[in-house]
Amino acid sequence: MKLASEIIIAPVITEKSMAGSDMKKYTFKVAKDATKIDIANAVAELFKVKVAKVNTINVRGHFRRYGRFEGKTASWKKAVVTLTADSKPIEFFEGMM
């Protein structure tokens, strides 16, 4: 079993993901082999909040060109975590708005 810090890799800070923080929806980059239950338990443990539901998305890698060289970016997994109505917000995202 993985640790919570190994499951939640990084927050996703984009304009669209920050708009969801008003509705207590937070977006994270997570480990590719993590399940929704693992993600919910990791967020609850790390941020001391109550999780209502988790939606996951597998983001495929994109082809990129660097001058005359071609490459592909790595694929990754994204999780949108929705908190319960009585849960406190995550402080990390509050400073971004």
Beta strands, then each sheet from edge to edge (+ up, - down):
strand 1: 8-11
strand 2: 25-30
strand 3: 51-59
strand 4: 63-66
strand 5: 69-72
strand 6: 76-83
sheet 1: 1+ 2- 6+ 3-
sheet 2: 4+ 5-
end
